Amino acid sequence: MGCRLTWPEICQHEAFQGRWVALDQCKYDARTARPVDGVLVDVDDDLVALCSRIREGKSRYCAILFCGDTDERTMSSTPLPAARLST
């Protein structure tokens, strides 16, 4: 974890499909407000567990996104909105 990846790269990666992904320093497309890329912080099947770890860690302002398990074109063009954690 801790490497910068594009959202399509994340969606294509088998290990992330169907899981919640936490991204720090996330960049968004100005036109669509969809994520473009970010630094991978953590990933989990359980949203509550992921948010708990993020809240306890240093990266408290992560975007939390769901990586769907449909084909890559659909996943990269229609991710769920990001949730921001705060203290």
Phi and psi restraints in degrees (range 20) as a CNS / XPLOR table:
assign (resid 1 and name C) (resid 2 and name N)
       (resid 2 and name CA) (resid 2 and name C) 1.0 98.9 20.0 2
assign (resid 2 and name N) (resid 2 and name CA)
       (resid 2 and name C) (resid 3 and name N) 1.0 8.0 20.0 2
assign (resid 2 and name C) (resid 3 and name N)
       (resid 3 and name CA) (resid 3 and name C) 1.0 -103.3 20.0 2
assign (resid 3 and name N) (resid 3 and name CA)
       (resid 3 and name C) (resid 4 and name N) 1.0 149.0 20.0 2
assign (resid 3 and name C) (resid 4 and name N)
       (resid 4 and name CA) (resid 4 and name C) 1.0 -81.1 20.0 2
assign (resid 4 and name N) (resid 4 and name CA)
       (resid 4 and name C) (resid 5 and name N) 1.0 127.7 20.0 2
assign (resid 4 and name C) (resid 5 and name N)
       (resid 5 and name CA) (resid 5 and name C) 1.0 -132.1 20.0 2
assign (resid 5 and name N) (resid 5 and name CA)
       (resid 5 and name C) (resid 6 and name N) 1.0 151.9 20.0 2
assign (resid 5 and name C) (resid 6 and name N)
       (resid 6 and name CA) (resid 6 and name C) 1.0 -81.6 20.0 2
assign (resid 6 and name N) (resid 6 and name CA)
       (resid 6 and name C) (resid 7 and name N) 1.0 157.8 20.0 2
assign (resid 6 and name C) (resid 7 and name N)
       (resid 7 and name CA) (resid 7 and name C) 1.0 -61.3 20.0 2
assign (resid 7 and name N) (resid 7 and name CA)
       (resid 7 and name C) (resid 8 and name N) 1.0 -42.5 20.0 2
assign (resid 7 and name C) (resid 8 and name N)
       (resid 8 and name CA) (resid 8 and name C) 1.0 -60.4 20.0 2
assign (resid 8 and name N) (resid 8 and name CA)
       (resid 8 and name C) (resid 9 and name N) 1.0 -36.8 20.0 2
assign (resid 8 and name C) (resid 9 and name N)
       (resid 9 and name CA) (resid 9 and name C) 1.0 -62.4 20.0 2
assign (resid 9 and name N) (resid 9 and name CA)
       (resid 9 and name C) (resid 10 and name N) 1.0 -42.6 20.0 2
assign (resid 9 and name C) (resid 10 and name N)
       (resid 10 and name CA) (resid 10 and name C) 1.0 -63.0 20.0 2
assign (resid 10 and name N) (resid 10 and name CA)
       (resid 10 and name C) (resid 11 and name N) 1.0 -45.5 20.0 2
assign (resid 10 and name C) (resid 11 and name N)
       (resid 11 and name CA) (resid 11 and name C) 1.0 -65.7 20.0 2
assign (resid 11 and name N) (resid 11 and name CA)
       (resid 11 and name C) (resid 12 and name N) 1.0 -29.5 20.0 2
assign (resid 11 and name C) (resid 12 and name N)
       (resid 12 and name CA) (resid 12 and name C) 1.0 -80.8 20.0 2
assign (resid 12 and name N) (resid 12 and name CA)
       (resid 12 and name C) (resid 13 and name N) 1.0 -19.4 20.0 2
assign (resid 12 and name C) (resid 13 and name N)
       (resid 13 and name CA) (resid 13 and name C) 1.0 -78.1 20.0 2
assign (resid 13 and name N) (resid 13 and name CA)
       (resid 13 and name C) (resid 14 and name N) 1.0 123.1 20.0 2
assign (resid 13 and name C) (resid 14 and name N)
       (resid 14 and name CA) (resid 14 and name C) 1.0 -56.6 20.0 2
assign (resid 14 and name N) (resid 14 and name CA)
       (resid 14 and name C) (resid 15 and name N) 1.0 -35.3 20.0 2
assign (resid 14 and name C) (resid 15 and name N)
       (resid 15 and name CA) (resid 15 and name C) 1.0 -67.8 20.0 2
assign (resid 15 and name N) (resid 15 and name CA)
       (resid 15 and name C) (resid 16 and name N) 1.0 -18.7 20.0 2
assign (resid 15 and name C) (resid 16 and name N)
       (resid 16 and name CA) (resid 16 and name C) 1.0 -103.2 20.0 2
assign (resid 16 and name N) (resid 16 and name CA)
       (resid 16 and name C) (resid 17 and name N) 1.0 -13.0 20.0 2
assign (resid 16 and name C) (resid 17 and name N)
       (resid 17 and name CA) (resid 17 and name C) 1.0 -65.1 20.0 2
assign (resid 17 and name N) (resid 17 and name CA)
       (resid 17 and name C) (resid 18 and name N) 1.0 130.0 20.0 2
assign (resid 17 and name C) (resid 18 and name N)
       (resid 18 and name CA) (resid 18 and name C) 1.0 76.7 20.0 2
assign (resid 18 and name N) (resid 18 and name CA)
       (resid 18 and name C) (resid 19 and name N) 1.0 17.0 20.0 2
assign (resid 18 and name C) (resid 19 and name N)
       (resid 19 and name CA) (resid 19 and name C) 1.0 -127.2 20.0 2
assign (resid 19 and name N) (resid 19 and name CA)
       (resid 19 and name C) (resid 20 and name N) 1.0 162.6 20.0 2
assign (resid 19 and name C) (resid 20 and name N)
       (resid 20 and name CA) (resid 20 and name C) 1.0 -86.8 20.0 2
assign (resid 20 and name N) (resid 20 and name CA)
       (resid 20 and name C) (resid 21 and name N) 1.0 136.8 20.0 2
assign (resid 20 and name C) (resid 21 and name N)
       (resid 21 and name CA) (resid 21 and name C) 1.0 -123.6 20.0 2
assign (resid 21 and name N) (resid 21 and name CA)
       (resid 21 and name C) (resid 22 and name N) 1.0 131.4 20.0 2
assign (resid 21 and name C) (resid 22 and name N)
       (resid 22 and name CA) (resid 22 and name C) 1.0 -102.7 20.0 2
assign (resid 22 and name N) (resid 22 and name CA)
       (resid 22 and name C) (resid 23 and name N) 1.0 124.6 20.0 2
assign (resid 22 and name C) (resid 23 and name N)
       (resid 23 and name CA) (resid 23 and name C) 1.0 -120.0 20.0 2
assign (resid 23 and name N) (resid 23 and name CA)
       (resid 23 and name C) (resid 24 and name N) 1.0 134.7 20.0 2
assign (resid 23 and name C) (resid 24 and name N)
       (resid 24 and name CA) (resid 24 and name C) 1.0 -105.0 20.0 2
assign (resid 24 and name N) (resid 24 and name CA)
       (resid 24 and name C) (resid 25 and name N) 1.0 158.0 20.0 2
assign (resid 24 and name C) (resid 25 and name N)
       (resid 25 and name CA) (resid 25 and name C) 1.0 51.7 20.0 2
assign (resid 25 and name N) (resid 25 and name CA)
       (resid 25 and name C) (resid 26 and name N) 1.0 41.4 20.0 2
assign (resid 25 and name C) (resid 26 and name N)
       (resid 26 and name CA) (resid 26 and name C) 1.0 -71.1 20.0 2
assign (resid 26 and name N) (resid 26 and name CA)
       (resid 26 and name C) (resid 27 and name N) 1.0 136.0 20.0 2
assign (resid 26 and name C) (resid 27 and name N)
       (resid 27 and name CA) (resid 27 and name C) 1.0 -107.5 20.0 2
assign (resid 27 and name N) (resid 27 and name CA)
       (resid 27 and name C) (resid 28 and name N) 1.0 143.1 20.0 2
assign (resid 27 and name C) (resid 28 and name N)
       (resid 28 and name CA) (resid 28 and name C) 1.0 -120.2 20.0 2
assign (resid 28 and name N) (resid 28 and name CA)
       (resid 28 and name C) (resid 29 and name N) 1.0 150.4 20.0 2
assign (resid 28 and name C) (resid 29 and name N)
       (resid 29 and name CA) (resid 29 and name C) 1.0 -71.0 20.0 2
assign (resid 29 and name N) (resid 29 and name CA)
       (resid 29 and name C) (resid 30 and name N) 1.0 124.7 20.0 2
assign (resid 29 and name C) (resid 30 and name N)
       (resid 30 and name CA) (resid 30 and name C) 1.0 -64.3 20.0 2
assign (resid 30 and name N) (resid 30 and name CA)
       (resid 30 and name C) (resid 31 and name N) 1.0 -28.8 20.0 2
assign (resid 30 and name C) (resid 31 and name N)
       (resid 31 and name CA) (resid 31 and name C) 1.0 -80.8 20.0 2
assign (resid 31 and name N) (resid 31 and name CA)
       (resid 31 and name C) (resid 32 and name N) 1.0 -42.1 20.0 2
assign (resid 31 and name C) (resid 32 and name N)
       (resid 32 and name CA) (resid 32 and name C) 1.0 -105.5 20.0 2
assign (resid 32 and name N) (resid 32 and name CA)
       (resid 32 and name C) (resid 33 and name N) 1.0 -15.0 20.0 2
assign (resid 32 and name C) (resid 33 and name N)
       (resid 33 and name CA) (resid 33 and name C) 1.0 64.1 20.0 2
assign (resid 33 and name N) (resid 33 and name CA)
       (resid 33 and name C) (resid 34 and name N) 1.0 19.6 20.0 2
assign (resid 33 and name C) (resid 34 and name N)
       (resid 34 and name CA) (resid 34 and name C) 1.0 -91.5 20.0 2
assign (resid 34 and name N) (resid 34 and name CA)
       (resid 34 and name C) (resid 35 and name N) 1.0 151.2 20.0 2
assign (resid 34 and name C) (resid 35 and name N)
       (resid 35 and name CA) (resid 35 and name C) 1.0 -65.9 20.0 2
assign (resid 35 and name N) (resid 35 and name CA)
       (resid 35 and name C) (resid 36 and name N) 1.0 141.5 20.0 2
assign (resid 35 and name C) (resid 36 and name N)
       (resid 36 and name CA) (resid 36 and name C) 1.0 -103.7 20.0 2
assign (resid 36 and name N) (resid 36 and name CA)
       (resid 36 and name C) (resid 37 and name N) 1.0 -48.9 20.0 2
assign (resid 36 and name C) (resid 37 and name N)
       (resid 37 and name CA) (resid 37 and name C) 1.0 -162.6 20.0 2
assign (resid 37 and name N) (resid 37 and name CA)
       (resid 37 and name C) (resid 38 and name N) 1.0 173.8 20.0 2
assign (resid 37 and name C) (resid 38 and name N)
       (resid 38 and name CA) (resid 38 and name C) 1.0 -177.7 20.0 2
assign (resid 38 and name N) (resid 38 and name CA)
       (resid 38 and name C) (resid 39 and name N) 1.0 169.3 20.0 2
assign (resid 38 and name C) (resid 39 and name N)
       (resid 39 and name CA) (resid 39 and name C) 1.0 -87.0 20.0 2
assign (resid 39 and name N) (resid 39 and name CA)
       (resid 39 and name C) (resid 40 and name N) 1.0 119.9 20.0 2
assign (resid 39 and name C) (resid 40 and name N)
       (resid 40 and name CA) (resid 40 and name C) 1.0 -68.0 20.0 2
assign (resid 40 and name N) (resid 40 and name CA)
       (resid 40 and name C) (resid 41 and name N) 1.0 120.9 20.0 2
assign (resid 40 and name C) (resid 41 and name N)
       (resid 41 and name CA) (resid 41 and name C) 1.0 -102.0 20.0 2
assign (resid 41 and name N) (resid 41 and name CA)
       (resid 41 and name C) (resid 42 and name N) 1.0 -47.0 20.0 2
assign (resid 41 and name C) (resid 42 and name N)
       (resid 42 and name CA) (resid 42 and name C) 1.0 -164.1 20.0 2
assign (resid 42 and name N) (resid 42 and name CA)
       (resid 42 and name C) (resid 43 and name N) 1.0 165.1 20.0 2
assign (resid 42 and name C) (resid 43 and name N)
       (resid 43 and name CA) (resid 43 and name C) 1.0 -149.7 20.0 2
assign (resid 43 and name N) (resid 43 and name CA)
       (resid 43 and name C) (resid 44 and name N) 1.0 145.5 20.0 2
assign (resid 43 and name C) (resid 44 and name N)
       (resid 44 and name CA) (resid 44 and name C) 1.0 -161.0 20.0 2
assign (resid 44 and name N) (resid 44 and name CA)
       (resid 44 and name C) (resid 45 and name N) 1.0 155.1 20.0 2
assign (resid 44 and name C) (resid 45 and name N)
       (resid 45 and name CA) (resid 45 and name C) 1.0 -74.8 20.0 2
assign (resid 45 and name N) (resid 45 and name CA)
       (resid 45 and name C) (resid 46 and name N) 1.0 -28.5 20.0 2
assign (resid 45 and name C) (resid 46 and name N)
       (resid 46 and name CA) (resid 46 and name C) 1.0 -102.3 20.0 2
assign (resid 46 and name N) (resid 46 and name CA)
       (resid 46 and name C) (resid 47 and name N) 1.0 112.8 20.0 2
assign (resid 46 and name C) (resid 47 and name N)
       (resid 47 and name CA) (resid 47 and name C) 1.0 -60.2 20.0 2
assign (resid 47 and name N) (resid 47 and name CA)
       (resid 47 and name C) (resid 48 and name N) 1.0 -41.1 20.0 2
assign (resid 47 and name C) (resid 48 and name N)
       (resid 48 and name CA) (resid 48 and name C) 1.0 -63.6 20.0 2
assign (resid 48 and name N) (resid 48 and name CA)
       (resid 48 and name C) (resid 49 and name N) 1.0 -44.7 20.0 2
assign (resid 48 and name C) (resid 49 and name N)
       (resid 49 and name CA) (resid 49 and name C) 1.0 -62.7 20.0 2
assign (resid 49 and name N) (resid 49 and name CA)
       (resid 49 and name C) (resid 50 and name N) 1.0 -42.8 20.0 2
assign (resid 49 and name C) (resid 50 and name N)
       (resid 50 and name CA) (resid 50 and name C) 1.0 -62.5 20.0 2
assign (resid 50 and name N) (resid 50 and name CA)
       (resid 50 and name C) (resid 51 and name N) 1.0 -47.7 20.0 2
assign (resid 50 and name C) (resid 51 and name N)
       (resid 51 and name CA) (resid 51 and name C) 1.0 -62.6 20.0 2
assign (resid 51 and name N) (resid 51 and name CA)
       (resid 51 and name C) (resid 52 and name N) 1.0 -37.0 20.0 2
assign (resid 51 and name C) (resid 52 and name N)
       (resid 52 and name CA) (resid 52 and name C) 1.0 -63.5 20.0 2
assign (resid 52 and name N) (resid 52 and name CA)
       (resid 52 and name C) (resid 53 and name N) 1.0 -44.1 20.0 2
assign (resid 52 and name C) (resid 53 and name N)
       (resid 53 and name CA) (resid 53 and name C) 1.0 -65.8 20.0 2
assign (resid 53 and name N) (resid 53 and name CA)
       (resid 53 and name C) (resid 54 and name N) 1.0 -40.4 20.0 2
assign (resid 53 and name C) (resid 54 and name N)
       (resid 54 and name CA) (resid 54 and name C) 1.0 -63.6 20.0 2
assign (resid 54 and name N) (resid 54 and name CA)
       (resid 54 and name C) (resid 55 and name N) 1.0 -43.9 20.0 2
assign (resid 54 and name C) (resid 55 and name N)
       (resid 55 and name CA) (resid 55 and name C) 1.0 -61.5 20.0 2
assign (resid 55 and name N) (resid 55 and name CA)
       (resid 55 and name C) (resid 56 and name N) 1.0 -35.1 20.0 2
assign (resid 55 and name C) (resid 56 and name N)
       (resid 56 and name CA) (resid 56 and name C) 1.0 -80.1 20.0 2
assign (resid 56 and name N) (resid 56 and name CA)
       (resid 56 and name C) (resid 57 and name N) 1.0 -21.4 20.0 2
assign (resid 56 and name C) (resid 57 and name N)
       (resid 57 and name CA) (resid 57 and name C) 1.0 -89.7 20.0 2
assign (resid 57 and name N) (resid 57 and name CA)
       (resid 57 and name C) (resid 58 and name N) 1.0 -171.4 20.0 2
assign (resid 57 and name C) (resid 58 and name N)
       (resid 58 and name CA) (resid 58 and name C) 1.0 -80.6 20.0 2
assign (resid 58 and name N) (resid 58 and name CA)
       (resid 58 and name C) (resid 59 and name N) 1.0 -28.1 20.0 2
assign (resid 58 and name C) (resid 59 and name N)
       (resid 59 and name CA) (resid 59 and name C) 1.0 -90.8 20.0 2
assign (resid 59 and name N) (resid 59 and name CA)
       (resid 59 and name C) (resid 60 and name N) 1.0 75.9 20.0 2
assign (resid 59 and name C) (resid 60 and name N)
       (resid 60 and name CA) (resid 60 and name C) 1.0 -84.2 20.0 2
assign (resid 60 and name N) (resid 60 and name CA)
       (resid 60 and name C) (resid 61 and name N) 1.0 -10.2 20.0 2
assign (resid 60 and name C) (resid 61 and name N)
       (resid 61 and name CA) (resid 61 and name C) 1.0 -116.0 20.0 2
assign (resid 61 and name N) (resid 61 and name CA)
       (resid 61 and name C) (resid 62 and name N) 1.0 52.9 20.0 2
assign (resid 61 and name C) (resid 62 and name N)
       (resid 62 and name CA) (resid 62 and name C) 1.0 -87.0 20.0 2
assign (resid 62 and name N) (resid 62 and name CA)
       (resid 62 and name C) (resid 63 and name N) 1.0 152.2 20.0 2
assign (resid 62 and name C) (resid 63 and name N)
       (resid 63 and name CA) (resid 63 and name C) 1.0 -87.5 20.0 2
assign (resid 63 and name N) (resid 63 and name CA)
       (resid 63 and name C) (resid 64 and name N) 1.0 131.5 20.0 2
assign (resid 63 and name C) (resid 64 and name N)
       (resid 64 and name CA) (resid 64 and name C) 1.0 -108.5 20.0 2
assign (resid 64 and name N) (resid 64 and name CA)
       (resid 64 and name C) (resid 65 and name N) 1.0 118.6 20.0 2
assign (resid 64 and name C) (resid 65 and name N)
       (resid 65 and name CA) (resid 65 and name C) 1.0 -126.9 20.0 2
assign (resid 65 and name N) (resid 65 and name CA)
       (resid 65 and name C) (resid 66 and name N) 1.0 148.4 20.0 2
assign (resid 65 and name C) (resid 66 and name N)
       (resid 66 and name CA) (resid 66 and name C) 1.0 -97.0 20.0 2
assign (resid 66 and name N) (resid 66 and name CA)
       (resid 66 and name C) (resid 67 and name N) 1.0 128.6 20.0 2
assign (resid 66 and name C) (resid 67 and name N)
       (resid 67 and name CA) (resid 67 and name C) 1.0 -96.4 20.0 2
assign (resid 67 and name N) (resid 67 and name CA)
       (resid 67 and name C) (resid 68 and name N) 1.0 99.8 20.0 2
assign (resid 67 and name C) (resid 68 and name N)
       (resid 68 and name CA) (resid 68 and name C) 1.0 -61.7 20.0 2
assign (resid 68 and name N) (resid 68 and name CA)
       (resid 68 and name C) (resid 69 and name N) 1.0 165.3 20.0 2
assign (resid 68 and name C) (resid 69 and name N)
       (resid 69 and name CA) (resid 69 and name C) 1.0 -111.5 20.0 2
assign (resid 69 and name N) (resid 69 and name CA)
       (resid 69 and name C) (resid 70 and name N) 1.0 29.1 20.0 2
assign (resid 69 and name C) (resid 70 and name N)
       (resid 70 and name CA) (resid 70 and name C) 1.0 -93.5 20.0 2
assign (resid 70 and name N) (resid 70 and name CA)
       (resid 70 and name C) (resid 71 and name N) 1.0 -168.3 20.0 2
assign (resid 70 and name C) (resid 71 and name N)
       (resid 71 and name CA) (resid 71 and name C) 1.0 -67.4 20.0 2
assign (resid 71 and name N) (resid 71 and name CA)
       (resid 71 and name C) (resid 72 and name N) 1.0 155.9 20.0 2
assign (resid 71 and name C) (resid 72 and name N)
       (resid 72 and name CA) (resid 72 and name C) 1.0 -58.0 20.0 2
assign (resid 72 and name N) (resid 72 and name CA)
       (resid 72 and name C) (resid 73 and name N) 1.0 -39.5 20.0 2
assign (resid 72 and name C) (resid 73 and name N)
       (resid 73 and name CA) (resid 73 and name C) 1.0 -61.9 20.0 2
assign (resid 73 and name N) (resid 73 and name CA)
       (resid 73 and name C) (resid 74 and name N) 1.0 -43.7 20.0 2
assign (resid 73 and name C) (resid 74 and name N)
       (resid 74 and name CA) (resid 74 and name C) 1.0 -67.0 20.0 2
assign (resid 74 and name N) (resid 74 and name CA)
       (resid 74 and name C) (resid 75 and name N) 1.0 -44.7 20.0 2
assign (resid 74 and name C) (resid 75 and name N)
       (resid 75 and name CA) (resid 75 and name C) 1.0 -63.9 20.0 2
assign (resid 75 and name N) (resid 75 and name CA)
       (resid 75 and name C) (resid 76 and name N) 1.0 -43.4 20.0 2
assign (resid 75 and name C) (resid 76 and name N)
       (resid 76 and name CA) (resid 76 and name C) 1.0 -74.8 20.0 2
assign (resid 76 and name N) (resid 76 and name CA)
       (resid 76 and name C) (resid 77 and name N) 1.0 -20.0 20.0 2
assign (resid 76 and name C) (resid 77 and name N)
       (resid 77 and name CA) (resid 77 and name C) 1.0 -98.9 20.0 2
assign (resid 77 and name N) (resid 77 and name CA)
       (resid 77 and name C) (resid 78 and name N) 1.0 -16.1 20.0 2
assign (resid 77 and name C) (resid 78 and name N)
       (resid 78 and name CA) (resid 78 and name C) 1.0 -138.4 20.0 2
assign (resid 78 and name N) (resid 78 and name CA)
       (resid 78 and name C) (resid 79 and name N) 1.0 59.8 20.0 2
assign (resid 78 and name C) (resid 79 and name N)
       (resid 79 and name CA) (resid 79 and name C) 1.0 -73.3 20.0 2
assign (resid 79 and name N) (resid 79 and name CA)
       (resid 79 and name C) (resid 80 and name N) 1.0 157.9 20.0 2
assign (resid 79 and name C) (resid 80 and name N)
       (resid 80 and name CA) (resid 80 and name C) 1.0 -66.7 20.0 2
assign (resid 80 and name N) (resid 80 and name CA)
       (resid 80 and name C) (resid 81 and name N) 1.0 153.8 20.0 2
assign (resid 80 and name C) (resid 81 and name N)
       (resid 81 and name CA) (resid 81 and name C) 1.0 -59.6 20.0 2
assign (resid 81 and name N) (resid 81 and name CA)
       (resid 81 and name C) (resid 82 and name N) 1.0 149.8 20.0 2
assign (resid 81 and name C) (resid 82 and name N)
       (resid 82 and name CA) (resid 82 and name C) 1.0 -78.4 20.0 2
assign (resid 82 and name N) (resid 82 and name CA)
       (resid 82 and name C) (resid 83 and name N) 1.0 146.6 20.0 2
assign (resid 82 and name C) (resid 83 and name N)
       (resid 83 and name CA) (resid 83 and name C) 1.0 -110.1 20.0 2
assign (resid 83 and name N) (resid 83 and name CA)
       (resid 83 and name C) (resid 84 and name N) 1.0 137.8 20.0 2
assign (resid 83 and name C) (resid 84 and name N)
       (resid 84 and name CA) (resid 84 and name C) 1.0 -106.0 20.0 2
assign (resid 84 and name N) (resid 84 and name CA)
       (resid 84 and name C) (resid 85 and name N) 1.0 131.2 20.0 2
assign (resid 84 and name C) (resid 85 and name N)
       (resid 85 and name CA) (resid 85 and name C) 1.0 -92.4 20.0 2
assign (resid 85 and name N) (resid 85 and name CA)
       (resid 85 and name C) (resid 86 and name N) 1.0 140.0 20.0 2
assign (resid 85 and name C) (resid 86 and name N)
       (resid 86 and name CA) (resid 86 and name C) 1.0 -132.8 20.0 2
assign (resid 86 and name N) (resid 86 and name CA)
       (resid 86 and name C) (resid 87 and name N) 1.0 169.1 20.0 2
